[in-house]
Amino acid sequence: MQIYLDYSATTPPRPEAIAAVREAFDLQWGNPSSLHEWGQRAATAIEMARIRVANLVNAPPESIVFTSGGTEADNLAIAGIALQYDRPQHLIISSVEHSAIAKTVEALEKRGWEVTRLGVDRQGRVNPSELQNALQRNTVLVSVIYGQSEVGTVQPIQVLGDIARSHGVPFHTDAVQVAGRLPVDLEKLPVDLLSLSSHKIYGPQGAGALYLRDGIELAPLFGGGGQERGLRSGTQAVGAIAGFGVAAQLASREMSREVPRLCALRDRLFDALADVPELIPTGDRWQRLPHHVSFCLAAPGREKPISGRDLVRQMNLAGIGISSGSACSSGKLNPSPVLLAMGYEPELATAAIRMTLGRETTAADIDWTAMVLKQTIRRLLARPLCVSV
């Protein structure tokens, strides 16, 4: 029996999305910038996908700029603002951002930019009053992640965006974990830039998008043929974008019934593991992504601590795929920066696991996973453990 519970890392592409990719390779393989029939077939496929992705977040199609994924969308949002200034200015981010934001901002900081990192509480939530107090005359962008991938906490984006807007400062949010899992309405949300990713919503890897509200200017990250409104030069990956569009369309249709189902399974797993005293839930239990379950493993008094990576390996041997914190850093044994920012001790911040659910997850999967995880923890606690390398 194999159970995949790492849907925040990536999702299996849906058959409908795969079919769209195949159709693009078979019939829409022309260069979308070409004026002849072959090129226009490809261009039509891209524009159809643009409409579908825009509909997922209730935005105008012309506001969607396709990228290679969420990481590039995040980089374009941050650096695209910064590159417009001759002199360093001031940026505000949260202390629990994805590395695509955190690393980009670190690079700007080395060039003299001033950065404020908003603290979070033990649940990983930003206090809006901290944003209010952090804004300066030279603040040119606020970026706060919508749904945190490691601990599942959903930020008060409406309130934070309102604060930024009241000061005339553009507001960006990384919604890679949220879009397709929670309703996003950009006609109502005070968000100026928003990042999306195909492979988080059962589309192919290699496609993402940045929503750009009308009136927001960005500098492109690289030069070229001027595709995607001049913001993302390079011949578009028609197949990946077409698959992204189909995945977005299906996510829009199914969200109203899939979200309650995932919430019920999420809560079932939390409840099933509530009698394991060594498991400490992380993140906000209620202001939370509907598919997300996360813990730290407390094993006080052990000479050799149990890391999240140890649990991932043991669960994999049992046929269950889970993650140790962020998928982008799960190969390292350094404490999670997100958990450190939330006030966890380094030992606990190294002993984090994440189980994220998806379309194929069943109640039976949840019950089996809980049983296996309990057995695995008991076994690991009962014997000495080699230090992970």
Rosetta blueprint (number, residue, H / E / L):
1 M L
2 Q L
3 I E
4 Y E
5 L L
6 D E
7 Y L
8 S L
9 A L
10 T L
11 T L
12 P L
13 P L
14 R L
15 P H
16 E H
17 A H
18 I H
19 A H
20 A H
21 V H
22 R H
23 E H
24 A H
25 F H
26 D H
27 L H
28 Q L
29 W L
30 G L
31 N L
32 P L
33 S L
34 S L
35 L L
36 H L
37 E H
38 W H
39 G H
40 Q H
41 R H
42 A H
43 A H
44 T H
45 A H
46 I H
47 E H
48 M H
49 A H
50 R H
51 I H
52 R H
53 V H
54 A H
55 N H
56 L H
57 V L
58 N L
59 A L
60 P L
61 P H
62 E H
63 S H
64 I E
65 V E
66 F E
67 T E
68 S L
69 G L
70 G H
71 T H
72 E H
73 A H
74 D H
75 N H
76 L H
77 A H
78 I H
79 A H
80 G H
81 I H
82 A H
83 L L
84 Q L
85 Y L
86 D L
87 R L
88 P L
89 Q L
90 H E
91 L E
92 I E
93 I E
94 S E
95 S L
96 V L
97 E L
98 H L
99 S H
100 A H
101 I H
102 A H
103 K H
104 T H
105 V H
106 E H
107 A H
108 L H
109 E H
110 K H
111 R L
112 G L
113 W L
114 E E
115 V E
116 T E
117 R E
118 L E
119 G L
120 V E
121 D L
122 R L
123 Q L
124 G L
125 R L
126 V E
127 N L
128 P H
129 S H
130 E H
131 L H
132 Q H
133 N H
134 A H
135 L L
136 Q L
137 R L
138 N L
139 T E
140 V E
141 L E
142 V E
143 S E
144 V L
145 I L
146 Y L
147 G E
148 Q L
149 S L
150 E L
151 V L
152 G L
153 T E
154 V E
155 Q L
156 P L
157 I H
158 Q H
159 V H
160 L H
161 G H
162 D H
163 I H
164 A H
165 R H
166 S H
167 H L
168 G L
169 V L
170 P L
171 F E
172 H E
173 T E
174 D E
175 A L
176 V L
177 Q L
178 V L
179 A E
180 G L
181 R L
182 L E
183 P L
184 V L
185 D L
186 L L
187 E L
188 K L
189 L L
190 P L
191 V L
192 D L
193 L E
194 L E
195 S E
196 L E
197 S E
198 S H
199 H H
200 K H
201 I L
202 Y L
203 G L
204 P L
205 Q L
206 G L
207 A L
208 G E
209 A E
210 L E
211 Y E
212 L E
213 R L
214 D L
215 G L
216 I L
217 E L
218 L L
219 A L
220 P L
221 L L
222 F L
223 G L
224 G L
225 G L
226 G L
227 Q L
228 E H
229 R H
230 G H
231 L L
232 R L
233 S L
234 G L
235 T L
236 Q L
237 A L
238 V H
239 G H
240 A H
241 I H
242 A H
243 G H
244 F H
245 G H
246 V H
247 A H
248 A H
249 Q H
250 L H
251 A H
252 S H
253 R H
254 E H
255 M H
256 S H
257 R H
258 E H
259 V H
260 P H
261 R H
262 L H
263 C H
264 A H
265 L H
266 R H
267 D H
268 R H
269 L H
270 F H
271 D H
272 A H
273 L L
274 A L
275 D L
276 V L
277 P L
278 E L
279 L E
280 I E
281 P E
282 T L
283 G L
284 D L
285 R L
286 W L
287 Q L
288 R E
289 L L
290 P L
291 H L
292 H E
293 V E
294 S E
295 F E
296 C E
297 L E
298 A L
299 A L
300 P L
301 G L
302 R L
303 E L
304 K L
305 P L
306 I L
307 S L
308 G H
309 R H
310 D H
311 L H
312 V H
313 R H
314 Q H
315 M H
316 N H
317 L H
318 A L
319 G L
320 I E
321 G E
322 I L
323 S E
324 S L
325 G L
326 S L
327 A H
328 C H
329 S H
330 S L
331 G L
332 K L
333 L L
334 N L
335 P L
336 S L
337 P H
338 V H
339 L H
340 L H
341 A H
342 M L
343 G L
344 Y L
345 E L
346 P H
347 E H
348 L H
349 A H
350 T L
351 A L
352 A E
353 I E
354 R E
355 M E
356 T E
357 L L
358 G L
359 R L
360 E L
361 T L
362 T L
363 A H
364 A H
365 D H
366 I H
367 D H
368 W H
369 T H
370 A H
371 M H
372 V H
373 L H
374 K H
375 Q H
376 T H
377 I H
378 R H
379 R H
380 L H
381 L H
382 A H
383 R L
384 P L
385 L L
386 C L
387 V L
388 S L
389 V L
